[in-house]
Amino acid sequence: MKTILTIGASTSKKSINKVFAEYTGDLLNNLQVLKIDLNDFEMPLFSVDVEAENGFPKGATDLNAVIEKSDGFIISFAEHNGAYSAAFKNAFDWLSRINGKVWRDKPMLLLATSPGPRGGQTVLEIATGRFPFNGGNIIGSMSLPSFSDNFKDGALVDEKLKSNLLKLVKDFQKAI
């Protein structure tokens, strides 16, 4: 059975992006979904000096091994000052040193949400522009605005947003 990783690109214990990524993963059929937490992959701040002195940290090599074994990815980005969270950017930097094609040309669905009306659109634009250079085979992307208004009791409540997400999931599943 093929395995899909869900990643909420934040280390917040109450990450709405982790919730959104995992909810989306649960919409898949006949695939194993592995829900990972960046907190489980500790690594120092990326530095070529640290790499030269110590090599790759265990957290980075462990996360790289999980990525290598996966068949696709669903990532939902927290937006910190218009960009990736520091934890995700750090992991991404380490991973790109291990293998420049971080995502191995495997299908991915990129998401973002936030409490505000733009729903993390800026960080999503950064990721959709950057990831193809790192082996990202982006099947689709979606920004979910105003998370607490549109996601209640464990589900999307806005029918148009729900329909958009279901179409993306269907396209993603076909690509797997």
C-alpha positions in Angstrom: 0.0 0.0 0.0 1.3 3.5 -0.9 2.1 5.9 1.9 1.3 9.6 2.0 2.9 12.0 4.5 1.0 14.8 6.0 3.0 17.7 7.4 1.7 20.7 9.3 4.6 23.0 8.6 4.7 24.4 12.1 5.8 23.3 15.6 2.8 24.7 17.3 1.0 22.2 19.5 -2.3 23.7 18.4 -1.3 24.1 14.7 -4.3 24.7 12.5 -2.1 23.8 9.6 -1.4 20.4 11.1 -5.2 19.9 11.5 -5.8 21.0 7.9 -3.1 18.7 6.5 -4.3 15.7 8.5 -8.0 16.4 7.7 -7.1 16.4 4.0 -5.1 13.2 4.3 -8.1 11.5 5.9 -10.1 12.2 2.8 -7.8 9.8 0.8 -9.0 6.3 0.0 -6.9 3.1 -0.1 -3.7 4.8 0.9 -1.8 4.7 4.2 -1.5 8.2 5.7 1.5 8.9 8.0 0.9 12.0 10.0 4.3 13.5 11.0 5.0 16.3 13.5 8.1 18.4 13.0 8.6 18.4 16.7 9.7 14.7 16.4 12.6 15.7 14.2 14.9 17.9 16.3 17.8 19.6 14.5 20.0 22.6 15.1 19.7 25.7 13.1 21.2 25.1 9.7 24.7 26.3 9.2 27.4 25.1 6.8 29.8 25.3 9.8 27.6 23.0 11.9 27.3 20.7 8.9 31.1 20.7 8.4 31.8 20.0 12.1 29.1 17.5 12.8 27.6 16.3 9.6 23.8 16.0 9.2 21.8 15.9 12.4 19.8 12.8 13.2 16.5 14.6 13.0 17.3 15.6 9.4 18.5 12.1 8.4 15.4 10.5 10.0 13.0 12.9 8.3 14.8 12.4 5.0 14.4 8.6 5.4 10.7 9.1 5.9 10.4 11.3 2.9 12.4 8.7 0.8 9.9 5.9 1.7 6.8 8.0 1.0 4.8 8.1 -2.2 3.5 11.6 -1.9 3.0 14.6 0.4 0.3 16.8 1.8 1.9 19.9 3.4 0.0 22.8 5.0 2.0 25.8 5.7 1.8 28.1 8.7 2.6 31.7 7.6 5.1 33.5 9.8 5.6 37.1 8.7 4.7 36.1 5.1 7.0 33.1 4.9 7.6 29.6 6.1 7.8 29.0 9.9 11.3 28.9 11.1 11.1 25.2 12.0 9.9 24.2 8.5 12.5 26.5 6.8 15.3 25.0 9.0 14.1 21.4 8.2 13.9 22.3 4.5 17.4 23.7 4.5 18.9 20.6 6.1 16.9 18.3 3.8 18.1 20.1 0.7 21.7 19.6 1.8 21.1 15.8 2.1 19.3 15.6 -1.3 18.6 18.7 -3.5 15.5 17.0 -4.9 13.9 17.0 -1.4 10.5 15.9 -2.7 11.9 13.3 -5.2 9.4 14.3 -8.0 6.6 12.7 -6.0 3.1 14.1 -6.1 2.3 16.8 -3.5 -0.6 18.8 -2.5 0.3 22.2 -0.9 -2.1 23.9 1.5 -2.1 26.8 3.9 -4.5 28.3 6.3 -4.6 31.1 8.9 -7.0 32.8 11.2 -7.2 35.7 8.7 -8.9 36.2 5.3 -5.9 35.6 3.2 -5.4 32.1 4.6 -1.6 32.0 4.2 -1.6 32.8 0.5 1.8 34.5 0.7 3.6 31.4 2.0 1.7 29.2 -0.3 2.9 31.3 -3.3 6.5 31.0 -2.0 6.2 27.2 -1.7 4.5 26.7 -5.1 7.2 28.8 -6.7 10.2 27.2 -4.9 9.3 23.5 -4.6 9.6 22.5 -8.3 13.3 23.4 -8.1 13.6 20.9 -5.3 11.8 18.0 -6.9 8.2 19.1 -6.1 5.6 17.6 -8.4 2.8 19.9 -7.3 -0.6 18.5 -8.2 -2.6 21.4 -6.7 -2.7 24.0 -4.0 -5.3 25.6 -1.8 -5.5 28.4 0.7 -8.2 28.1 3.4 -9.1 31.6 4.7 -10.4 32.4 8.2 -9.8 28.9 9.6 -12.1 29.2 12.6 -15.0 30.4 10.4 -14.6 27.7 7.7 -13.5 24.7 9.8 -15.8 23.6 12.6 -16.3 20.3 14.5 -13.5 18.7 12.6 -14.6 19.5 9.1 -14.8 22.2 6.4 -18.2 23.8 6.6 -18.1 26.1 3.6 -19.5 24.1 0.7 -17.5 25.8 -2.1 -14.2 25.4 -0.2 -15.1 21.8 0.6 -15.8 21.1 -3.1 -12.5 22.7 -4.1 -10.6 20.6 -1.6 -12.4 17.3 -2.7 -11.4 18.0 -6.3 -7.8 18.6 -5.3 -7.8 15.4 -3.3 -9.3 13.5 -6.2 -6.6 14.8 -8.6 -3.9 14.1 -6.0 -5.1 10.5 -5.5 -5.0 10.0 -9.3 -1.4 11.1 -9.4 -0.4 8.6 -6.8 
